[in-house]
Each structure stands twice: as structure tokens, then as C-alpha cells.
């Protein structure tokens, strides 16, 4: 785990929950790239204060701690360190996610388990560490599942297991914290990000594939975060109109 870097310029912290629309401080996992980076940019543009937990530093000049989200103890410690250096969050968006597509019988167990640890255990670790603060302020959570958390496909046992798990975890967390923490599960389809870059050709979207822009998906995260008290978007599917994995 690397110590957080705080931004070079900061404004006073926004009111997190007074009117249901001010974003306040939003902790984003996976905020260095892809959807997470798009959420960071969207929060900044909307006047909020993003924080980032990621394996790599974010491009945006925001407070962050670098950490391997597959390591539960390190992740919980990173949440504590980030709060100490940059303040506690009013909301959490768990956008970190990885995949290692391959037939189940050939994918090494370490790779299979790492996908589940980052996507599911990392989500749980961050929320376990932030839950006391979120309950204190009536905070908000947006977990990121996937259309492959609703529809299973071959060569994706680890990813599907993790994202089906995120969906079940989020539903249970919403029931457990009802009236105290507002929980939304976002179910995105494929996006034009670097998520697919290190895959074998057979697992990459074909040229011209119908995928969303990450900034458009990020806009739905802000929509969920800005619901007024007492109103929650519990689950939200957002995908390209020709998305192959939905419905």
C-alpha cells in the first residue's frame, strides 16, 4: 500500500446529504482507469470531491491511496489511511474490476481466485471499512455489477461468479441498511475502455462492437447518487442499445 497523495488544490468539503443532490466526498475504487476514472471526472465536474483507491495512481489530481484490492487487510487499511489524510466519504462507488477469460479447466486457480477477490471481496472490504461512516451521515453506495452478473457465458466462470456475487451482496446490504444507507447496484454492459486490451483476440470485442462510452455510464452513477433522501434506485441496467449480453 502506498500513502495517499492529496490534490494540489482543494475546495471546502461539500455538504454530503443535506438536500440529496450535493455529492460531497465520493470514494471511487478503480478510479485510475475505465469506468472508475470516468466517475472521478464526473464527480469533479459536478462539484464533488472524489477520492481513489486503485492499484495505480489516478490521472486526475485527487486524493488517493494505491492498494491491491485483492488483499482484504490492505484494502481496509487503505480506507483508514485515505480518510485520515483526506476526510471520510459521503458515498462509495466500487468500480474496480478485472477479468481473466478462459475455460474453467485451464485457468490457473490463482488467476480464478484473484478475479473473485478483486471484484467481490474488494467490494466487500471497502464497504466494510466505510460502513460506520456511511451510516453516520446517511451515505450512498453504488456497487458495480455487470450484465454478466445476470447472464452467464462460457469461459467467464470467475467473472460471472464475482459479479453474480456483487449483485447478491448488494441486495443483502440494501436490505440490511435500509433507511440508513442508500444502496444502488449498477449493471453496466460493455464499454470502450482498456478492460479488454490484455485479452487474447478471441475474447476481445470485434471491430465496431456496440459498446457504451464510460462517461455515459458514469452519468448514471451520478443519477443514482443524487436521488433525494427516501428515494433510491435499487438496481439500474445501462448498456448500448445493441448490447449483446443484454437481455
C-alpha positions as CSV (number, residue, x, y, z in Angstrom):
1,X,0.0,0.0,0.0
2,X,1.3,3.5,-0.9
3,X,0.5,6.6,1.0
4,X,-2.2,8.8,-0.4
5,X,-1.4,11.9,-2.5
6,X,-3.7,14.8,-1.7
7,X,-4.7,17.2,-4.6
8,X,-2.7,20.3,-5.0
9,X,-5.8,22.5,-4.8
10,X,-8.9,21.7,-2.9
11,X,-12.2,23.4,-2.0
12,X,-14.0,23.2,1.2
13,X,-15.9,19.9,1.5
14,X,-19.4,20.0,0.1
15,X,-22.5,19.2,2.1
16,X,-22.8,15.5,1.6
17,X,-26.5,14.7,2.2
18,X,-28.4,17.8,3.2
19,X,-30.6,18.1,0.0
20,X,-30.0,14.7,-1.6
21,X,-28.2,16.2,-4.6
22,X,-24.9,17.5,-3.3
23,X,-22.3,14.8,-3.9
24,X,-19.8,15.6,-1.1
25,X,-16.8,13.3,-0.9
26,X,-17.1,10.2,-3.1
27,X,-14.6,7.3,-2.7
28,X,-14.1,5.5,-6.1
29,X,-12.4,2.2,-6.3
30,X,-10.7,1.5,-9.6
31,X,-10.6,5.3,-10.2
32,X,-7.4,5.3,-12.2
33,X,-8.9,3.9,-15.4
34,X,-12.0,2.9,-17.2
35,X,-15.4,3.5,-15.6
36,X,-13.8,4.5,-12.3
37,X,-11.8,7.3,-14.0
38,X,-15.0,8.5,-15.8
39,X,-16.8,8.6,-12.4
40,X,-13.9,10.6,-10.9
41,X,-14.2,13.1,-13.8
42,X,-18.0,13.3,-13.5
43,X,-17.8,13.9,-9.7
44,X,-15.3,16.7,-10.2
45,X,-17.4,18.3,-12.9
46,X,-20.4,18.1,-10.6
47,X,-18.6,19.9,-7.8
48,X,-18.0,16.8,-5.7
49,X,-14.7,15.7,-4.1
50,X,-13.5,12.3,-5.4
51,X,-11.1,10.0,-3.7
52,X,-9.5,7.0,-5.3
53,X,-8.4,3.5,-4.3
54,X,-6.6,1.7,-7.1
55,X,-3.6,-0.4,-7.8
56,X,-2.2,2.5,-9.8
57,X,-2.3,6.3,-9.3
58,X,-5.2,8.2,-11.0
59,X,-4.5,10.7,-13.7
60,X,-6.8,13.2,-12.0
61,X,-5.3,15.4,-9.3
62,X,-7.3,13.9,-6.4
63,X,-6.5,12.2,-3.1
64,X,-5.7,8.6,-3.5
65,X,-4.0,5.5,-1.9
66,X,-2.6,2.8,-4.1
67,X,-3.6,-0.7,-2.9
68,X,-4.2,-4.2,-4.2
69,X,-7.9,-4.7,-3.7
70,X,-7.4,-8.4,-3.7
71,X,-5.8,-8.0,-0.3
72,X,-8.6,-7.5,2.2
73,X,-6.4,-6.3,5.2
74,X,-4.5,-3.9,3.0
75,X,-7.7,-2.6,1.5
76,X,-9.3,-1.9,4.9
77,X,-6.1,-0.2,6.0
78,X,-6.1,1.9,2.8
79,X,-9.6,3.1,3.5
80,X,-8.5,4.2,7.0
81,X,-5.4,6.0,5.6
82,X,-7.3,7.8,3.0
83,X,-9.9,9.0,5.5
84,X,-7.1,10.2,7.8
85,X,-5.4,12.2,5.0
86,X,-8.4,13.5,3.0
87,X,-11.5,13.1,5.1
88,X,-14.2,10.4,5.4
89,X,-16.5,9.7,2.4
90,X,-20.2,10.6,2.0
91,X,-20.5,8.0,-0.8
92,X,-18.7,5.0,-2.2
93,X,-18.6,3.7,-5.8
94,X,-17.0,0.3,-6.2
95,X,-15.9,0.5,-9.9
96,X,-12.7,-1.7,-9.6
97,X,-12.9,-4.9,-11.6
98,X,-10.8,-7.4,-13.5
99,X,-11.3,-10.5,-15.7
100,X,-9.3,-13.4,-16.9
101,X,-11.4,-15.2,-19.5
102,X,-10.5,-18.8,-20.2
103,X,-12.1,-22.2,-19.9
104,X,-12.6,-23.1,-16.2
105,X,-10.5,-26.3,-16.5
106,X,-7.4,-24.4,-17.9
107,X,-7.5,-21.2,-15.9
108,X,-5.0,-21.4,-13.0
109,X,-6.6,-21.3,-9.6
110,X,-4.6,-18.3,-8.6
111,X,-6.0,-16.3,-11.6
112,X,-9.5,-17.5,-11.0
113,X,-9.4,-16.6,-7.3
114,X,-7.8,-13.2,-8.0
115,X,-10.8,-12.1,-10.2
116,X,-13.2,-13.0,-7.4
117,X,-11.0,-11.3,-4.7
118,X,-10.8,-8.0,-6.6
119,X,-14.3,-7.9,-7.9
120,X,-16.3,-9.3,-4.9
121,X,-14.0,-9.4,-1.9
122,X,-12.6,-6.0,-2.7
123,X,-16.1,-4.6,-2.9
124,X,-16.9,-6.1,0.5
125,X,-13.7,-4.9,2.1
126,X,-14.1,-1.3,1.1
127,X,-17.8,-1.2,2.2
128,X,-17.0,-3.0,5.5
129,X,-14.4,-0.3,6.3
130,X,-16.6,2.6,5.2
131,X,-20.0,1.4,6.5
132,X,-19.8,3.1,10.0
133,X,-19.1,6.5,8.4
134,X,-21.8,5.9,5.8
135,X,-24.4,5.0,8.4
136,X,-23.4,8.1,10.4
137,X,-24.1,10.5,7.5
138,X,-26.8,8.6,5.7
139,X,-24.4,7.9,2.9
140,X,-24.8,6.4,-0.5
141,X,-23.3,3.3,-2.2
142,X,-23.1,2.4,-5.9
143,X,-21.8,-1.1,-6.4
144,X,-20.8,-2.1,-10.0
145,X,-22.0,-5.5,-11.1
146,X,-22.3,-6.4,-14.8
147,X,-24.7,-7.8,-17.4
148,X,-22.6,-10.9,-16.9
149,X,-23.9,-10.8,-13.3
150,X,-27.3,-11.6,-14.7
151,X,-26.4,-13.7,-17.8
152,X,-23.7,-16.4,-17.7
153,X,-21.5,-17.1,-20.7
154,X,-18.7,-19.6,-21.4
155,X,-15.1,-19.0,-20.4
156,X,-16.2,-16.5,-17.7
157,X,-16.7,-18.5,-14.6
158,X,-14.6,-16.3,-12.4
159,X,-16.1,-13.1,-13.7
160,X,-19.7,-14.3,-13.6
161,X,-19.2,-15.7,-10.1
162,X,-17.8,-12.4,-8.9
163,X,-20.5,-10.3,-10.5
164,X,-23.4,-12.5,-9.6
165,X,-21.9,-12.3,-6.1
166,X,-21.8,-8.5,-6.2
167,X,-25.4,-8.4,-7.1
168,X,-26.4,-10.8,-4.2
169,X,-24.2,-8.9,-1.8
170,X,-25.6,-5.6,-2.8
171,X,-29.2,-6.7,-2.4
172,X,-28.5,-8.1,1.0
173,X,-26.6,-4.9,2.1
174,X,-29.5,-2.8,0.9
175,X,-32.0,-4.8,2.9
176,X,-29.7,-4.8,6.0
177,X,-29.1,-1.0,5.9
178,X,-32.5,0.2,4.7
179,X,-33.2,3.6,6.0
180,X,-29.6,4.3,7.0
181,X,-27.5,3.8,3.8
182,X,-28.8,4.2,0.3
183,X,-27.5,1.3,-1.9
184,X,-27.7,1.1,-5.7
185,X,-26.4,-1.7,-7.9
186,X,-25.4,-0.6,-11.4
187,X,-25.4,-3.3,-14.0
188,X,-23.4,-2.0,-17.0
189,X,-22.8,-3.6,-20.3
190,X,-19.6,-3.4,-22.2
191,X,-17.7,-0.1,-22.5
192,X,-15.0,1.4,-24.7
193,X,-12.2,1.1,-22.1
194,X,-8.8,-0.6,-21.7
195,X,-10.6,-3.5,-19.9
196,X,-10.3,-5.7,-23.0
197,X,-6.7,-4.7,-24.0
198,X,-4.7,-7.6,-22.5
199,X,-7.1,-10.3,-23.6
200,X,-6.5,-12.9,-26.3
201,X,-8.0,-11.9,-29.6
202,X,-10.9,-14.3,-29.2
203,X,-12.1,-12.6,-26.0
204,X,-11.9,-9.0,-27.4
205,X,-15.0,-7.2,-28.8
206,X,-14.9,-7.2,-32.6
207,X,-14.2,-4.1,-34.5
208,X,-17.2,-1.8,-34.4
209,X,-18.8,-3.6,-31.4
210,X,-21.8,-1.9,-29.8
211,X,-20.3,-0.6,-26.5
212,X,-21.1,2.4,-24.3
213,X,-18.8,5.3,-23.6
214,X,-17.6,5.1,-20.0
215,X,-18.6,8.7,-19.4
216,X,-22.2,7.9,-20.3
217,X,-22.2,5.1,-17.9
218,X,-20.7,7.4,-15.3
219,X,-23.6,9.8,-15.7
220,X,-25.9,7.0,-14.4
221,X,-23.7,6.7,-11.3
222,X,-24.3,10.4,-10.6
223,X,-28.0,9.9,-11.2
224,X,-28.1,7.3,-8.5
225,X,-26.0,9.3,-6.1
226,X,-28.3,12.3,-6.5
227,X,-31.6,10.7,-5.5
228,X,-33.2,12.6,-2.6
229,X,-33.5,11.1,0.8
230,X,-36.0,8.3,1.0
231,X,-35.8,7.6,-2.8
232,X,-33.4,5.0,-4.1
233,X,-32.5,3.5,-7.4
234,X,-32.0,-0.1,-6.2
235,X,-30.8,-1.5,-9.5
236,X,-30.0,0.1,-12.8
237,X,-29.1,-1.6,-16.1
238,X,-27.2,0.7,-18.6
239,X,-25.9,-0.6,-21.9
240,X,-25.6,0.2,-25.5
241,X,-29.0,-0.3,-27.3
242,X,-27.4,-3.2,-29.3
243,X,-25.6,-4.8,-26.3
244,X,-25.0,-8.4,-27.0
245,X,-25.1,-9.6,-23.3
246,X,-28.5,-8.0,-22.6
247,X,-31.2,-9.2,-22.3
